[in-house]
Amino acid sequence: MSRFVLTITAAGLFLLHFTSCSKLESSEGLLITGSSTVAPLVADAAQRFEKEYPGARIDVQTGGSSRGINDVRTGLAKLGMASRALKTDESDIQAATIAMDGVCLILHSSNPVEGLTKDEITAIYQKQISNWETLGGNAADIVVTGKASGRATLEVFLGYTGLDSADIQADVIVGENQQAIKTVAGNPKAIAYVSIGAAASEALAGTPIKLISIDGIEPTTENVARGVFPITRPLNMITKGEVTGLSRTFLEYLKSDRIRDLVETHLYVPVSP
């Protein structure tokens, strides 16, 4: 038999030393928690990583960016996922950006409305505009879908609109992107804000939703990459203090070009290592 031992260099790169068995010298486990936007990308990267390094076991769990940050702070997880930038009061933790994404508005594919302005979006979420007919759509009440507290997508949306959580008048509250997409796909009157990557992937797969423009700017990965789409955010891995062992090795893997194809498959924007 042959095997390899994973070692870490001072620069954080790994070297493979093949000996007598195809696995790590000792099995290691890693728990990663947090953002449902970042999780699908990290889970795919983890699956690939485990095939390359069979001794590694990586468990990716969602629960929102707040969970990822809190779990890292308390030591429950070595790596967290957050789909937003860190705040000024979060200087005790560090963020490593592995991709960029945007937050877009989605409607049912049968809704004739193709775009909204920032002012219209703000008015919809405060119930100042409550019927699609006002916006050139069908005569139907708007079903406003919001995100639960602790979700980075909510925080990014509030930052863009200038609203507070108390200002939002939502008919439906959801957690993960997929729940918001499912709500809109099942209700022609609904509106929701979600990850561009998640929404675009679902639309391409035939889910009856559409991504609409904001102030005339289309929600595309190209516009996110160019920096012209109005709601963009980093997809971050969160750490606290020195990261060692499997945590460090997998973090370097996520930051490398070795997952660039996965980033693009999820319709996110790659960043330079």
Rosetta blueprint (number, residue, H / E / L):
1 M L
2 S L
3 R L
4 F E
5 V E
6 L E
7 T E
8 I E
9 T L
10 A L
11 A L
12 G L
13 L L
14 F E
15 L E
16 L E
17 H E
18 F E
19 T L
20 S L
21 C L
22 S L
23 K L
24 L L
25 E L
26 S L
27 S L
28 E E
29 G E
30 L E
31 L E
32 I E
33 T E
34 G E
35 S L
36 S L
37 T L
38 V L
39 A H
40 P H
41 L H
42 V H
43 A H
44 D H
45 A H
46 A H
47 Q H
48 R H
49 F H
50 E H
51 K H
52 E H
53 Y L
54 P L
55 G L
56 A E
57 R E
58 I E
59 D E
60 V E
61 Q E
62 T L
63 G L
64 G L
65 S H
66 S H
67 R H
68 G H
69 I H
70 N H
71 D H
72 V H
73 R H
74 T H
75 G L
76 L L
77 A L
78 K L
79 L E
80 G E
81 M E
82 A E
83 S L
84 R L
85 A L
86 L L
87 K L
88 T H
89 D H
90 E H
91 S L
92 D L
93 I L
94 Q E
95 A E
96 A E
97 T E
98 I E
99 A E
100 M E
101 D E
102 G E
103 V E
104 C E
105 L E
106 I E
107 L E
108 H E
109 S L
110 S L
111 N L
112 P L
113 V L
114 E L
115 G E
116 L E
117 T L
118 K H
119 D H
120 E H
121 I H
122 T H
123 A H
124 I H
125 Y H
126 Q L
127 K L
128 Q L
129 I L
130 S L
131 N E
132 W H
133 E H
134 T H
135 L H
136 G L
137 G L
138 N L
139 A L
140 A L
141 D E
142 I L
143 V E
144 V E
145 T E
146 G E
147 K E
148 A L
149 S L
150 G L
151 R L
152 A H
153 T H
154 L H
155 E H
156 V H
157 F H
158 L H
159 G H
160 Y H
161 T H
162 G L
163 L L
164 D L
165 S H
166 A H
167 D H
168 I L
169 Q L
170 A L
171 D L
172 V E
173 I E
174 V E
175 G L
176 E L
177 N H
178 Q H
179 Q H
180 A H
181 I H
182 K H
183 T H
184 V H
185 A H
186 G L
187 N L
188 P L
189 K L
190 A E
191 I E
192 A E
193 Y E
194 V E
195 S E
196 I H
197 G H
198 A H
199 A H
200 A H
201 S H
202 E H
203 A H
204 L H
205 A L
206 G L
207 T L
208 P L
209 I E
210 K E
211 L E
212 I E
213 S E
214 I E
215 D L
216 G L
217 I E
218 E L
219 P L
220 T L
221 T H
222 E H
223 N H
224 V H
225 A H
226 R H
227 G L
228 V L
229 F L
230 P L
231 I L
232 T E
233 R E
234 P E
235 L E
236 N E
237 M E
238 I E
239 T E
240 K L
241 G L
242 E L
243 V L
244 T L
245 G H
246 L H
247 S H
248 R H
249 T H
250 F H
251 L H
252 E H
253 Y H
254 L H
255 K H
256 S L
257 D H
258 R H
259 I H
260 R H
261 D H
262 L H
263 V H
264 E H
265 T H
266 H L
267 L L
268 Y L
269 V E
270 P L
271 V L
272 S L
273 P L
